[in-house]
Amino acid sequence: MNSLHAPAASSAAAPADVAARSLFTPLDGIIGAETDSLDLSRPLDGGTVEAVRAAFRDHHLLVIRNQSLDKERMYRFAELFGPIEGHMIRLADGSKWDAVHTITNLDAAGNPVAKPFISSNYFWHTDKSFLREPSLLTMLQAVELPPNGGDTQFADMTAAYNALPEATRRRIDGLKSVQSLEFMRRYTGSAPPTEDDIAAAPPIAHPLVRTHPETGRKSLYIGMYSSHIEGLPEEEGRALLEELLEHATQDRFVYTHRWQHGDLVFWDNRCLLHRATANYEMGKHRRVLMRVVVKGSVPE
Ligand code: SIN
């Protein structure tokens, strides 16, 4: 655990914490841990499940190497962390994303295209913060990777909050930012949402500083869906949100995941931001990831 984090709320190490510490090795960076000692194609015993949950609580991002899960197994593993979320994104044929879906740069004929289908994924965000109950955990599995690049980046919002000057922390504690699907689409240059989408997910205010329900640690809750600050003039709120985002995504708070074949990666949206990076020849090489999301609770 890096020194920018305050100690977790509980002190005595439970057996699952001890097992998690021997199963996972911290990554060389601000967050995350990895293991190559798990085979998720078979059900895990109770002790191992608890060890994985404890490691997730400690590290907020886990990398499990050498996996090749079908949709069913990936769903089963993800649901160990909570109920699986549905999606609003529509495919070309009008149907919605499956619970376990793919993120690709391939067109309907299976050819790589130069422009991403979901360009907003390339902006810093925390999944579905525009919902009353935003996503808890997102899981990606590498299916096809470009020879180089195609990385995913993660920023540690707890460390970023802890590194803020005391005066800024006092200024922002207790503020709420309005999260809006419609704002996000404008901000990222994406197609506007339909009236049905807006009716299903109207703008909602969440704490700008949220408290992690398991560790009790505070973190910044910001990103591309954060439109303005409740009770502040719009320009002042926008300036504050941009200032916080710039602070929170400095290199010192960021881990860059360089994908390897067989990687399964999942992270805690309650305290991390993430974004895809376009650092590969998108029109030439295939990049396919399987994705599933676990539903979270109302941020506090
Ligand atoms: C995502 O934002 O869920 C996808 C990230 C990626 O494609 O690397």
Residues whose N, C-alpha, C, O or C-beta is under 5 A from the ligand:
A	BS01	SIN	I103 N121 D151 T152 R275 A276
